[in-house]
Amino acid sequence: MTDPMTTRLDIEQRWPDLFDGLTETQRWSVVQSLAAAWHEGWEPNRADVANLTDYAAGRVDHAEYARRSDALTGRVRGSAR
């Protein structure tokens, strides 16, 4: 059976709570950013989506967004070893 995430990006349906409080413009921007990454081979995960939605909503500043991104990248690299 094919995983629906591999044929259709359904981020908002998968984690709707992460999109609470975003304007339509913010939602569109987040989904477009994630779709671009997905088309390049990124696999959706809650932590990455939460980081981007928090940044889009203004719940974290750029420095915190970057720190979280670096931590997530390090975690992925560490698990690949």
MOPAC internal coordinates of N, CA, C and O (Angstrom, degrees):
PM7 1SCF
backbone

  N    0.0000 0     0.00 0     0.00 0    0    0    0
  C    1.4523 1     0.00 0     0.00 0    1    0    0
  C    1.5272 1   108.97 1     0.00 0    2    1    0
  O    1.2310 1   120.11 1   -41.78 1    3    2    1
  N    1.3232 1   117.39 1   138.22 1    3    2    1
  C    1.4566 1   122.43 1  -179.10 1    5    3    2
  C    1.5187 1   110.44 1   -82.34 1    6    5    3
  O    1.2310 1   120.88 1   -46.17 1    7    6    5
  N    1.3274 1   115.92 1   133.83 1    7    6    5
  C    1.4560 1   121.88 1   175.60 1    9    7    6
  C    1.5252 1   108.40 1   -70.18 1   10    9    7
  O    1.2310 1   119.50 1   -54.21 1   11   10    9
  N    1.3497 1   118.57 1   125.79 1   11   10    9
  C    1.4614 1   119.82 1  -177.62 1   13   11   10
  C    1.5201 1   112.99 1   -61.57 1   14   13   11
  O    1.2310 1   119.36 1   155.41 1   15   14   13
  N    1.3188 1   118.84 1   -24.59 1   15   14   13
  C    1.4582 1   120.73 1   179.13 1   17   15   14
  C    1.5297 1   111.39 1   -68.21 1   18   17   15
  O    1.2310 1   120.09 1   159.77 1   19   18   17
  N    1.3249 1   117.43 1   -20.23 1   19   18   17
  C    1.4570 1   119.28 1  -179.86 1   21   19   18
  C    1.5169 1   112.55 1   -84.78 1   22   21   19
  O    1.2310 1   119.94 1   163.78 1   23   22   21
  N    1.3361 1   117.72 1   -16.22 1   23   22   21
  C    1.4560 1   120.37 1  -179.15 1   25   23   22
  C    1.5280 1   112.84 1  -111.93 1   26   25   23
  O    1.2310 1   120.36 1   162.03 1   27   26   25
  N    1.3261 1   116.92 1   -17.97 1   27   26   25
  C    1.4538 1   121.46 1  -178.03 1   29   27   26
  C    1.5260 1   109.00 1  -151.11 1   30   29   27
  O    1.2310 1   120.20 1   -49.19 1   31   30   29
  N    1.3013 1   117.22 1   130.81 1   31   30   29
  C    1.4660 1   121.55 1   178.92 1   33   31   30
  C    1.5258 1   108.31 1   -85.75 1   34   33   31
  O    1.2310 1   120.65 1   -70.87 1   35   34   33
  N    1.3168 1   116.37 1   109.13 1   35   34   33
  C    1.4644 1   120.73 1  -177.67 1   37   35   34
  C    1.5265 1   111.09 1  -118.08 1   38   37   35
  O    1.2310 1   121.22 1  -131.22 1   39   38   37
  N    1.3050 1   115.27 1    48.78 1   39   38   37
  C    1.4667 1   122.25 1  -175.84 1   41   39   38
  C    1.5282 1   112.48 1   -55.32 1   42   41   39
  O    1.2310 1   119.92 1   132.51 1   43   42   41
  N    1.3200 1   117.76 1   -47.49 1   43   42   41
  C    1.4719 1   120.32 1  -177.68 1   45   43   42
  C    1.5254 1   111.76 1   -64.64 1   46   45   43
  O    1.2310 1   120.03 1   146.34 1   47   46   45
  N    1.3135 1   117.54 1   -33.66 1   47   46   45
  C    1.4549 1   120.69 1   178.51 1   49   47   46
  C    1.5284 1   111.22 1   -76.64 1   50   49   47
  O    1.2310 1   120.56 1   148.40 1   51   50   49
  N    1.3058 1   116.53 1   -31.60 1   51   50   49
  C    1.4638 1   120.92 1  -177.52 1   53   51   50
  C    1.5246 1   111.75 1   -73.59 1   54   53   51
  O    1.2310 1   120.19 1   137.48 1   55   54   53
  N    1.3365 1   117.24 1   -42.52 1   55   54   53
  C    1.4618 1   122.30 1  -179.14 1   57   55   54
  C    1.5290 1   110.44 1  -131.86 1   58   57   55
  O    1.2310 1   119.52 1  -113.91 1   59   58   57
  N    1.3347 1   118.53 1    66.09 1   59   58   57
  C    1.4670 1   120.56 1  -175.24 1   61   59   58
  C    1.5287 1   113.56 1   -61.19 1   62   61   59
  O    1.2310 1   120.25 1   149.01 1   63   62   61
  N    1.3231 1   117.13 1   -30.99 1   63   62   61
  C    1.4559 1   119.93 1  -179.10 1   65   63   62
  C    1.5274 1   112.58 1   -62.17 1   66   65   63
  O    1.2310 1   120.05 1   151.41 1   67   66   65
  N    1.3214 1   117.51 1   -28.59 1   67   66   65
  C    1.4645 1   120.34 1  -179.64 1   69   67   66
  C    1.5216 1   112.29 1   -69.93 1   70   69   67
  O    1.2310 1   120.52 1   159.20 1   71   70   69
  N    1.3334 1   116.62 1   -20.80 1   71   70   69
  C    1.4578 1   121.45 1  -178.29 1   73   71   70
  C    1.5309 1   112.96 1   -95.86 1   74   73   71
  O    1.2310 1   120.41 1   177.85 1   75   74   73
  N    1.3455 1   116.83 1    -2.15 1   75   74   73
  C    1.4631 1   120.64 1   178.29 1   77   75   74
  C    1.5222 1   109.94 1   -59.12 1   78   77   75
  O    1.2310 1   121.09 1   -46.23 1   79   78   77
  N    1.3094 1   115.52 1   133.77 1   79   78   77
  C    1.4591 1   120.55 1   176.37 1   81   79   78
  C    1.5183 1   115.31 1    87.69 1   82   81   79
  O    1.2310 1   119.90 1   173.97 1   83   82   81
  N    1.3213 1   117.80 1    -6.03 1   83   82   81
  C    1.4610 1   119.96 1   178.36 1   85   83   82
  C    1.5269 1   109.76 1   -83.75 1   86   85   83
  O    1.2310 1   120.77 1   -35.81 1   87   86   85
  N    1.3194 1   116.13 1   144.19 1   87   86   85
  C    1.4579 1   120.14 1   173.09 1   89   87   86
  C    1.5327 1   108.18 1   -73.79 1   90   89   87
  O    1.2310 1   120.62 1   -11.72 1   91   90   89
  N    1.3170 1   116.42 1   168.28 1   91   90   89
  C    1.4642 1   119.54 1   177.18 1   93   91   90
  C    1.5324 1   111.05 1   -60.51 1   94   93   91
  O    1.2310 1   120.44 1   141.03 1   95   94   93
  N    1.3199 1   116.77 1   -38.97 1   95   94   93
  C    1.4733 1   120.38 1   178.53 1   97   95   94
  C    1.5198 1   110.78 1   -64.76 1   98   97   95
  O    1.2310 1   120.16 1   137.07 1   99   98   97
  N    1.3205 1   117.30 1   -42.93 1   99   98   97
  C    1.4684 1   120.73 1   177.99 1  101   99   98
  C    1.5235 1   110.69 1   -63.98 1  102  101   99
  O    1.2310 1   120.40 1   136.33 1  103  102  101
  N    1.3259 1   116.85 1   -43.67 1  103  102  101
  C    1.4704 1   120.71 1   178.05 1  105  103  102
  C    1.5215 1   110.48 1   -58.37 1  106  105  103
  O    1.2310 1   120.80 1   131.99 1  107  106  105
  N    1.3270 1   116.08 1   -48.01 1  107  106  105
  C    1.4558 1   120.94 1  -178.51 1  109  107  106
  C    1.5332 1   110.17 1   -60.19 1  110  109  107
  O    1.2310 1   120.47 1   135.09 1  111  110  109
  N    1.3236 1   116.71 1   -44.91 1  111  110  109
  C    1.4679 1   120.71 1  -179.72 1  113  111  110
  C    1.5227 1   111.77 1   -61.74 1  114  113  111
  O    1.2310 1   120.72 1   135.91 1  115  114  113
  N    1.3189 1   116.22 1   -44.09 1  115  114  113
  C    1.4665 1   120.43 1   179.72 1  117  115  114
  C    1.5299 1   110.12 1   -63.86 1  118  117  115
  O    1.2310 1   120.45 1   131.27 1  119  118  117
  N    1.3188 1   116.75 1   -48.73 1  119  118  117
  C    1.4686 1   120.17 1  -178.06 1  121  119  118
  C    1.5258 1   110.41 1   -62.22 1  122  121  119
  O    1.2310 1   119.68 1   138.78 1  123  122  121
  N    1.3278 1   118.22 1   -41.22 1  123  122  121
  C    1.4652 1   120.80 1   179.12 1  125  123  122
  C    1.5242 1   111.36 1   -63.86 1  126  125  123
  O    1.2310 1   120.36 1   138.37 1  127  126  125
  N    1.3318 1   116.92 1   -41.63 1  127  126  125
  C    1.4665 1   120.54 1   177.77 1  129  127  126
  C    1.5255 1   111.33 1   -62.60 1  130  129  127
  O    1.2310 1   121.00 1   135.07 1  131  130  129
  N    1.3222 1   115.69 1   -44.93 1  131  130  129
  C    1.4608 1   119.92 1   179.92 1  133  131  130
  C    1.5265 1   111.54 1   -67.99 1  134  133  131
  O    1.2310 1   120.33 1   142.82 1  135  134  133
  N    1.3241 1   116.97 1   -37.18 1  135  134  133
  C    1.4657 1   120.36 1   178.42 1  137  135  134
  C    1.5271 1   110.98 1   -63.62 1  138  137  135
  O    1.2310 1   120.55 1   138.87 1  139  138  137
  N    1.3224 1   116.55 1   -41.13 1  139  138  137
  C    1.4685 1   119.81 1   178.33 1  141  139  138
  C    1.5245 1   110.49 1   -61.37 1  142  141  139
  O    1.2310 1   120.66 1   136.05 1  143  142  141
  N    1.3279 1   116.35 1   -43.95 1  143  142  141
  C    1.4683 1   120.13 1   178.96 1  145  143  142
  C    1.5295 1   110.73 1   -65.89 1  146  145  143
  O    1.2310 1   120.45 1   139.96 1  147  146  145
  N    1.3315 1   116.74 1   -40.04 1  147  146  145
  C    1.4616 1   121.58 1  -179.98 1  149  147  146
  C    1.5232 1   110.92 1   -61.82 1  150  149  147
  O    1.2310 1   120.75 1   138.24 1  151  150  149
  N    1.3255 1   116.17 1   -41.76 1  151  150  149
  C    1.4706 1   119.98 1   179.19 1  153  151  150
  C    1.5259 1   111.88 1   -66.30 1  154  153  151
  O    1.2310 1   120.77 1   159.00 1  155  154  153
  N    1.3228 1   116.14 1   -21.00 1  155  154  153
  C    1.4674 1   120.99 1   177.10 1  157  155  154
  C    1.5267 1   112.40 1   -91.13 1  158  157  155
  O    1.2310 1   120.29 1  -177.85 1  159  158  157
  N    1.3425 1   117.06 1     2.15 1  159  158  157
  C    1.4577 1   120.44 1   175.46 1  161  159  158
  C    1.5154 1   115.89 1   110.52 1  162  161  159
  O    1.2310 1   119.61 1   178.01 1  163  162  161
  N    1.3381 1   118.35 1    -1.99 1  163  162  161
  C    1.4610 1   121.01 1   178.12 1  165  163  162
  C    1.5155 1   110.06 1   -66.71 1  166  165  163
  O    1.2310 1   120.50 1   -43.46 1  167  166  165
  N    1.3161 1   116.65 1   136.54 1  167  166  165
  C    1.4590 1   121.97 1   176.96 1  169  167  166
  C    1.5265 1   108.74 1   -97.74 1  170  169  167
  O    1.2310 1   119.81 1   -55.37 1  171  170  169
  N    1.3287 1   117.96 1   124.63 1  171  170  169
  C    1.4620 1   120.96 1  -178.09 1  173  171  170
  C    1.5220 1   112.57 1   -58.92 1  174  173  171
  O    1.2310 1   121.26 1   -42.80 1  175  174  173
  N    1.3135 1   115.20 1   137.20 1  175  174  173
  C    1.4560 1   121.43 1   173.56 1  177  175  174
  C    1.5187 1   108.55 1  -145.85 1  178  177  175
  O    1.2310 1   121.00 1   -27.97 1  179  178  177
  N    1.2992 1   115.69 1   152.03 1  179  178  177
  C    1.4670 1   121.69 1  -173.77 1  181  179  178
  C    1.5230 1   112.28 1   -60.57 1  182  181  179
  O    1.2310 1   119.57 1   139.12 1  183  182  181
  N    1.3091 1   118.43 1   -40.88 1  183  182  181
  C    1.4698 1   120.93 1  -176.26 1  185  183  182
  C    1.5300 1   111.94 1   -62.25 1  186  185  183
  O    1.2310 1   120.18 1   135.03 1  187  186  185
  N    1.3236 1   117.25 1   -44.97 1  187  186  185
  C    1.4692 1   120.44 1   178.72 1  189  187  186
  C    1.5216 1   111.58 1   -64.64 1  190  189  187
  O    1.2310 1   120.72 1   137.06 1  191  190  189
  N    1.3244 1   116.24 1   -42.94 1  191  190  189
  C    1.4631 1   120.48 1  -179.76 1  193  191  190
  C    1.5291 1   109.82 1   -65.45 1  194  193  191
  O    1.2310 1   120.02 1   137.14 1  195  194  193
  N    1.3156 1   117.57 1   -42.86 1  195  194  193
  C    1.4648 1   121.09 1   178.42 1  197  195  194
  C    1.5270 1   111.10 1   -61.35 1  198  197  195
  O    1.2310 1   120.32 1   138.81 1  199  198  197
  N    1.3094 1   117.00 1   -41.19 1  199  198  197
  C    1.4594 1   120.37 1   180.00 1  201  199  198
  C    1.5281 1   110.73 1   -61.74 1  202  201  199
  O    1.2310 1   120.36 1   133.53 1  203  202  201
  N    1.3252 1   116.91 1   -46.47 1  203  202  201
  C    1.4576 1   120.17 1  -178.34 1  205  203  202
  C    1.5309 1   111.89 1   -69.67 1  206  205  203
  O    1.2310 1   119.70 1   139.73 1  207  206  205
  N    1.3199 1   118.18 1   -40.27 1  207  206  205
  C    1.4672 1   119.20 1   178.93 1  209  207  206
  C    1.5254 1   110.96 1   -68.34 1  210  209  207
  O    1.2310 1   119.95 1   143.36 1  211  210  209
  N    1.3195 1   117.70 1   -36.64 1  211  210  209
  C    1.4744 1   120.13 1   175.71 1  213  211  210
  C    1.5210 1   110.91 1   -62.07 1  214  213  211
  O    1.2310 1   120.33 1   138.41 1  215  214  213
  N    1.3078 1   116.97 1   -41.59 1  215  214  213
  C    1.4688 1   120.88 1   178.84 1  217  215  214
  C    1.5273 1   110.60 1   -67.14 1  218  217  215
  O    1.2310 1   119.88 1   134.74 1  219  218  217
  N    1.3103 1   117.83 1   -45.26 1  219  218  217
  C    1.4675 1   121.61 1  -179.52 1  221  219  218
  C    1.5275 1   111.17 1   -61.51 1  222  221  219
  O    1.2310 1   120.48 1   143.75 1  223  222  221
  N    1.3270 1   116.69 1   -36.25 1  223  222  221
  C    1.4604 1   121.47 1  -178.52 1  225  223  222
  C    1.5269 1   112.45 1   -81.03 1  226  225  223
  O    1.2310 1   120.38 1   170.57 1  227  226  225
  N    1.3303 1   116.89 1    -9.43 1  227  226  225
  C    1.4598 1   119.88 1  -178.40 1  229  227  226
  C    1.5183 1   113.67 1    82.29 1  230  229  227
  O    1.2310 1   120.68 1  -165.39 1  231  230  229
  N    1.3424 1   116.31 1    14.61 1  231  230  229
  C    1.4654 1   120.05 1   178.78 1  233  231  230
  C    1.5247 1   111.94 1   -77.02 1  234  233  231
  O    1.2310 1   120.65 1   159.02 1  235  234  233
  N    1.3383 1   116.36 1   -20.98 1  235  234  233
  C    1.4677 1   122.19 1   173.33 1  237  235  234
  C    1.5244 1   107.97 1  -134.78 1  238  237  235
  O    1.2310 1   120.98 1   -28.85 1  239  238  237
  N    1.3344 1   115.72 1   151.15 1  239  238  237
  C    1.4644 1   119.48 1   177.35 1  241  239  238
  C    1.5285 1   109.71 1   -87.68 1  242  241  239
  O    1.2310 1   121.25 1    -2.16 1  243  242  241
  N    1.3393 1   115.22 1   177.84 1  243  242  241
  C    1.4693 1   119.52 1  -176.49 1  245  243  242
  C    1.5251 1   111.53 1   -61.06 1  246  245  243
  O    1.2310 1   119.93 1   141.08 1  247  246  245
  N    1.3237 1   117.73 1   -38.92 1  247  246  245
  C    1.4695 1   120.50 1  -179.11 1  249  247  246
  C    1.5293 1   111.11 1   -61.79 1  250  249  247
  O    1.2310 1   120.38 1   136.25 1  251  250  249
  N    1.3292 1   116.88 1   -43.75 1  251  250  249
  C    1.4659 1   120.28 1   179.16 1  253  251  250
  C    1.5259 1   111.08 1   -69.11 1  254  253  251
  O    1.2310 1   120.41 1   141.16 1  255  254  253
  N    1.3352 1   116.82 1   -38.84 1  255  254  253
  C    1.4609 1   120.65 1   176.03 1  257  255  254
  C    1.5304 1   110.27 1   -58.48 1  258  257  255
  O    1.2310 1   120.61 1   133.70 1  259  258  257
  N    1.3273 1   116.43 1   -46.30 1  259  258  257
  C    1.4703 1   121.38 1  -179.86 1  261  259  258
  C    1.5274 1   110.98 1   -65.37 1  262  261  259
  O    1.2310 1   120.24 1   138.90 1  263  262  261
  N    1.3405 1   117.15 1   -41.10 1  263  262  261
  C    1.4662 1   120.19 1   179.02 1  265  263  262
  C    1.5247 1   110.34 1   -61.48 1  266  265  263
  O    1.2310 1   120.70 1   134.02 1  267  266  265
  N    1.3324 1   116.27 1   -45.98 1  267  266  265
  C    1.4724 1   120.23 1   178.41 1  269  267  266
  C    1.5283 1   110.96 1   -62.57 1  270  269  267
  O    1.2310 1   120.47 1   136.63 1  271  270  269
  N    1.3161 1   116.70 1   -43.37 1  271  270  269
  C    1.4692 1   120.39 1   179.79 1  273  271  270
  C    1.5177 1   110.65 1   -60.36 1  274  273  271
  O    1.2310 1   120.67 1   135.69 1  275  274  273
  N    1.3351 1   116.33 1   -44.31 1  275  274  273
  C    1.4640 1   120.28 1   178.40 1  277  275  274
  C    1.5253 1   111.00 1   -62.55 1  278  277  275
  O    1.2310 1   120.51 1   138.66 1  279  278  277
  N    1.3222 1   116.63 1   -41.34 1  279  278  277
  C    1.4696 1   120.05 1   179.36 1  281  279  278
  C    1.5251 1   110.63 1   -64.91 1  282  281  279
  O    1.2310 1   120.39 1   138.59 1  283  282  281
  N    1.3263 1   116.87 1   -41.41 1  283  282  281
  C    1.4660 1   120.30 1   178.46 1  285  283  282
  C    1.5267 1   111.27 1   -65.52 1  286  285  283
  O    1.2310 1   120.60 1   139.23 1  287  286  285
  N    1.3128 1   116.45 1   -40.77 1  287  286  285
  C    1.4669 1   120.94 1   178.55 1  289  287  286
  C    1.5288 1   109.90 1   -63.58 1  290  289  287
  O    1.2310 1   120.82 1   137.38 1  291  290  289
  N    1.3221 1   116.04 1   -42.62 1  291  290  289
  C    1.4643 1   119.95 1   178.40 1  293  291  290
  C    1.4990 1   112.00 1   -63.53 1  294  293  291
  O    1.2310 1   120.40 1   142.80 1  295  294  293
  N    1.3289 1   116.85 1   -37.20 1  295  294  293
  C    1.4634 1   120.72 1   179.35 1  297  295  294
  C    1.5184 1   110.19 1   -66.01 1  298  297  295
  O    1.2310 1   120.49 1   138.92 1  299  298  297
  N    1.3309 1   116.67 1   -41.08 1  299  298  297
  C    1.4659 1   120.42 1   178.97 1  301  299  298
  C    1.5161 1   110.61 1   -66.63 1  302  301  299
  O    1.2310 1   120.22 1   135.17 1  303  302  301
  N    1.3212 1   117.18 1   -44.83 1  303  302  301
  C    1.4626 1   120.29 1   178.40 1  305  303  302
  C    1.5132 1   111.31 1   -60.23 1  306  305  303
  O    1.2310 1   120.57 1   137.36 1  307  306  305
  N    1.3405 1   116.51 1   -42.64 1  307  306  305
  C    1.4618 1   121.53 1   179.99 1  309  307  306
  C    1.5094 1   112.67 1   -62.72 1  310  309  307
  O    1.2310 1   120.33 1   144.95 1  311  310  309
  N    1.3262 1   116.97 1   -35.05 1  311  310  309
  C    1.4626 1   119.34 1  -178.93 1  313  311  310
  C    1.5341 1   111.53 1   -78.09 1  314  313  311
  O    1.2310 1   120.03 1   163.77 1  315  314  313
  N    1.3261 1   117.54 1   -16.23 1  315  314  313
  C    1.4582 1   120.36 1  -179.35 1  317  315  314
  C    1.5231 1   112.25 1   -83.64 1  318  317  315
  O    1.2310 1   120.47 1   170.02 1  319  318  317
  N    1.3086 1   116.70 1    -9.98 1  319  318  317
  C    1.4672 1   120.49 1  -177.97 1  321  319  318
  C    1.4949 1   112.56 1   -81.49 1  322  321  319
  O    1.2310 1   120.10 1   180.00 1  323  322  321

